[in-house]
Amino acid sequence: MKQKLLFARAYEKEAAKMIPNDARPLFHLTPYTGWMNDPNGFSFYQGKFHMFYQYNPYDTVWDAMHWGHAVSTDLLHWEYLPAALAPDKPYDDYGCFSGSAIELDDGKQLLLYTGVRREGGEGENLDVQTQCIAIGDGLNYRKITQNPVLDETDLPDGCERANFRDPKIWREKDGSFRCVVGTCDESGFGKLLLFCSANGIEWNFESILVENDGRLGLMWECPDFFELDGKAVVLVSPQDMLPKCFEYHNGNGTVCLIGAFDGQTKTFTPERDHSVDYGIDFYAPTTLLAPDGRRIMIGWMQNWDTTKLTGRKDRRWFGQMTLPRELSIRNGRLFQQPIRELEQYRSNCVRYENVRIEGDTHLDGVTGRTVDLELTIRPDRSTVMYHSFAIRFMQNEQFYTELSYRPYESLLRIDRKFSGSRRAYIHQRRCYVPPRNGEIKLRLILDRFSAEVFINDGEQTMTATVLTELSANDISFHADGGIMMNVTKYDLCVKE
């Protein structure tokens, strides 16, 4: 094992001892220590879910990327394993970037990742990106001698070797391997390239799966491609998107393309597209097909535009993964629901039905920072629409974060400007949600430092990190104009 990886493993083991359990979220994955970004290698192997992640164990800022590693049996309790990859070869000495994982016929696990090397002198640096493989047993991985297995010679004409990254691998029914990799053309517009392999090691270019005409940002990062409910689906995270109405307001955000795959031409034709998440903090999601047939997605719960502003000097970790989400296609959209495993950790149910609210209201028993809260809001009279509704959470006398809805504008907004931030970073996002006979359904999941909102049974979601001090745990309701509300609240007791 290379010295650089051994050193990282020794360092993270000691540094993690300095992070008390109550300084982390209860059931969202954070880095063992240091920095985390994109989820990598999300897979099921040897009876456990494996999550690797972009990782700098030495500081809470992005730097030379390693692969962190954790495993779980239920996607909520995570056990840290030693770092899986370190940048220690000539082809990846500037970083082991994002990728994926799959089981081979011999029972070994293959990691397919982007290796980055830096060329050029000072002021003229070029990051050359290639695809590389490490094979292991679920704990230790060896980089193969054939690396890199895909490089600039495998790119079609007009694609940039400095933007060729984030391979997602899967197996076809006949046992062959496929992977999709992000790249861009000379104008900076993203393309997804499809490659095929008989053994997972030797790869051949197959097609340009789909390409961007500039309508959806520039470079397309972290692609995923799968079939769901009879449709072909592409998930991709474009850089530098321009907003369109209430879609794509995050600049660097995530898009769902729903369409059809032509098996003859090996191309994907999008029919519809929309944002995957309408909140503040969501990027680079990846999915797996679970043994029970569910398509499960998890993403990085952060926004690139705020990474230098939201850290705290006294916190030894930075970055979280979202709650894993079960996916389905309904009415031409991607629906997301929290994984059903979460429900077994609900306790202390508090329920209110047909509560009339006008003005400010607190409800006995509805409080907390690790909470699963279900709400249905509707007008108190069928002939009169209320002006606005709001729920404030992570609240004390000074701080709160707010989720508010204005039915006349059909706008749902999440706003954390009073959450305790001392910096002028992104505080709010809005989502277009037309009321259905004046009714809206919300499910709000809180886990110490995050809020995830599932709207109308998961038709849309809004995600945000919130770093308010943990003593702020009140929840209150406000209505301008009368509303009727059903509330079901559970504490989430995912024991550490």
C-alpha positions, -999 to 999 in steps of 0.1 A, spaced: 0 0 0 13 34 -10 27 57 18 4 85 9 -27 64 15 -13 49 47 -6 84 60 -41 96 52 -56 66 70 -35 71 101 -43 109 101 -81 105 97 -83 79 124 -68 102 150 -84 134 137 -119 118 139 -115 113 176 -116 151 180 -152 152 166 -179 143 192 -209 125 179 -233 153 188 -213 177 166 -224 157 136 -259 152 121 -277 122 135 -284 102 103 -268 122 74 -233 111 63 -205 136 69 -168 131 62 -147 110 87 -128 143 92 -121 173 70 -138 180 37 -165 161 17 -180 168 -17 -194 145 -44 -208 111 -35 -188 84 -53 -191 46 -58 -226 44 -43 -231 6 -45 -243 -26 -28 -215 -50 -21 -210 -80 2 -243 -73 20 -237 -36 27 -243 -3 10 -210 14 2 -206 51 -1 -173 67 -12 -169 104 -14 -146 132 -26 -124 138 4 -97 160 19 -89 145 53 -65 173 62 -86 204 61 -122 216 58 -115 231 23 -113 214 -11 -78 202 -19 -61 172 -35 -89 147 -36 -89 113 -19 -118 89 -17 -134 86 17 -153 54 25 -183 44 47 -207 15 48 -243 10 60 -269 -17 62 -299 7 63 -285 39 46 -290 58 79 -263 43 103 -229 48 87 -197 31 97 -165 48 86 -139 27 68 -103 38 60 -98 60 30 -100 40 -2 -79 61 -26 -52 87 -24 -36 107 -52 -3 88 -54 3 79 -91 16 101 -120 -19 99 -137 -38 110 -105 -13 130 -84 -35 161 -86 -65 142 -73 -87 111 -75 -119 127 -87 -154 114 -89 -165 80 -101 -185 48 -94 -182 12 -83 -194 -22 -94 -189 -59 -85 -169 -81 -108 -176 -117 -117 -148 -129 -93 -164 -111 -63 -140 -82 -63 -152 -46 -63 -141 -23 -91 -137 15 -86 -138 35 -118 -126 71 -111 -112 102 -128 -75 106 -122 -62 142 -127 -26 152 -134 -14 188 -139 6 198 -169 23 231 -178 43 257 -159 32 284 -135 2 304 -149 -3 278 -177 -16 249 -158 -38 223 -176 -55 196 -156 -56 165 -177 -84 141 -168 -84 104 -175 -104 74 -163 -87 49 -140 -95 17 -121 -88 3 -86 -99 -32 -76 -104 -44 -41 -122 -64 -14 -144 -37 1 -117 -24 23 -84 -22 4 -80 -13 -33 -52 -17 -58 -48 6 -88 -43 -15 -119 -12 -14 -141 -33 -6 -172 -43 28 -159 -55 51 -173 -81 29 -191 -96 59 -209 -77 90 -220 -77 117 -246 -71 91 -274 -106 77 -266 -124 111 -270 -143 119 -301 -131 150 -321 -137 183 -305 -139 171 -269 -115 186 -242 -91 164 -223 -92 189 -195 -130 182 -190 -134 145 -192 -146 131 -158 -170 115 -134 -177 80 -149 -208 61 -139 -206 24 -145 -233 -3 -147 -238 -38 -162 -262 -48 -189 -284 -79 -188 -259 -98 -209 -232 -91 -183 -213 -65 -204 -203 -32 -188 -212 3 -198 -202 37 -184 -212 72 -192 -186 100 -187 -190 138 -188 -171 160 -212 -175 192 -232 -168 206 -266 -146 235 -275 -175 259 -267 -177 245 -232 -211 228 -238 -215 195 -221 -217 161 -237 -222 126 -222 -201 99 -238 -211 62 -237 -184 35 -235 -186 -3 -235 -165 -31 -221 -166 -69 -220 -146 -72 -187 -147 -37 -171 -111 -31 -178 -108 -26 -216 -131 1 -229 -143 13 -263 -161 45 -273 -197 37 -283 -216 69 -288 -223 105 -278 -253 96 -256 -267 131 -254 -253 166 -258 -261 201 -246 -269 229 -270 -261 255 -244 -297 257 -231 -286 238 -199 -254 254 -187 -219 245 -198 -199 215 -187 -220 186 -175 -207 169 -144 -215 138 -125 -238 121 -150 -261 91 -142 -282 71 -167 -308 45 -159 -343 32 -167 -371 40 -143 -408 32 -147 -405 26 -184 -385 58 -192 -349 65 -197 -335 90 -173 -304 112 -173 -293 130 -142 -265 156 -147 -251 186 -129 -244 214 -153 -221 243 -145 -231 279 -150 -268 275 -158 -290 304 -165 -324 304 -148 -355 297 -168 -387 309 -150 -384 291 -117 -361 264 -129 -323 262 -126 -316 291 -102 -286 275 -86 -260 283 -113 -243 249 -105 -274 227 -100 -288 194 -111 -311 185 -140 -333 155 -146 -338 147 -183 -366 122 -190 -369 106 -224 -362 76 -246 -331 55 -254 -325 42 -289 -307 9 -286 -296 9 -322 -279 43 -323 -271 43 -285 -285 77 -281 -308 94 -256 -335 118 -267 -348 140 -239 -385 148 -238 -388 167 -206 -364 184 -182 -366 200 -148 -346 207 -117 -339 178 -93 -340 200 -62 -353 236 -59 -336 245 -26 -302 260 -18 -279 230 -12 -279 201 -37 -254 189 -62 -238 159 -79 -264 132 -70 -258 95 -79 -281 65 -78 -280 28 -72 -304 0 -79 -310 -16 -45 -313 -54 -42 -351 -50 -37 -355 -31 -70 -357 4 -57 -338 32 -75 -322 52 -46 -305 86 -50 -281 105 -27 -265 139 -34 -240 163 -19 -259 187 4 -240 218 -4 -237 247 -29 -204 255 -46 -211 292 -43 -212 290 -5 -184 266 4 -160 293 15 -186 311 36 -206 285 55 -178 267 74 -169 273 111 -134 274 124 -144 252 154 -159 225 132 -136 198 120 -158 185 92 -174 202 62 -201 188 39 -230 164 42 -248 139 20 -286 142 16 -310 117 30 -312 88 5 -343 92 -16 -364 66 -34 -372 76 -70 -401 71 -94 -415 87 -125 -451 100 -123 -468 124 -147 -436 130 -166 -416 141 -135 -391 126 -111 -407 121 -77 -385 117 -46 -394 102 -13 -373 97 18 -361 61 21 -387 40 39 -361 28 64 -364 62 81 -400 53 93 -387 26 117 -369 53 137 -399 75 142 -411 79 178 -432 102 201 -459 108 175 -479 141 180 -509 146 157 -533 175 152 -562 174 127 -582 203 114 -564 229 135 -575 264 125 -546 289 124 -546 326 119 -517 347 132 -489 331 152 -493 296 168 -472 271 187 -485 235 190 -477 215 221 -452 187 214 -442 201 180 -405 210 185 -371 195 178 -340 194 156 -343 157 145 -379 157 133 -401 142 106 -430 166 102 -460 161 78 -483 190 71 -514 195 50 -525 232 46 -558 243 31 -581 274 33 -604 274 62 -632 284 38 -636 271 3 -645 306 -10 -617 325 6 -580 319 -1 -554 327 26 -526 352 18 -497 333 32 -486 304 54 -452 299 71 -435 274 94 -405 285 113 -381 259 126 -346 258 143 -360 287 162 -353 306 194 -356 342 205 -330 353 180 -328 327 151 -350 308 128 -353 294 93 -386 297 75 -406 278 49 -434 300 35 -461 297 9 -481 323 -9 -510 306 -28 -519 337 -49 -483 336 -63 -480 298 -62 -446 303 -45 -430 282 -18 -398 297 -3 -371 285 20 -353 313 38 -323 310 62 -313 346 64 -321 347 102 -304 314 109 -273 330 125 -252 336 95 -228 366 97 -220 365 59 -239 376 29 -242 343 11 -273 326 -5 -302 327 19 -333 317 0 -348 299 -30 -383 298 -44 -402 270 -60 -434 273 -82 -461 251 -66 -497 258 -78 -522 251 -51 -546 222 -56 -579 236 -45 -559 257 -21 -542 227 -5 -505 219 -3 -488 189 13 -453 192 29 -430 168 46 -401 185 64 -372 164 77 -348 181 101 -314 166 112 -295 190 134 -279 210 105 -302 205 75 -337 207 63 -352 187 35 -387 195 22 -407 170 1 -436 188 -16 -469 171 -26 -457 136 -21 -423 142 -35 -432 159 -68 -406 186 -59 -380 189 -32 -361 218 -15 -329 212 5 -308 235 26 -281 232 52 -287 253 84 -259 258 109 -279 274 137 -268 265 172 -285 233 184 -303 250 213 -326 267 187 -352 239 184 -386 256 185 -412 252 157 -440 277 151 -467 284 125 -481 316 110 -510 323 87 -521 356 71 -558 347 65 -573 316 81 -560 281 73 -569 246 83 -539 224 90 -532 187 97 -499 181 115 -482 148 122 -448 151 140 -423 124 149 -390 125 167 -363 107 147 -343 85 171 -316 70 149 -294 60 178 -257 67 174 
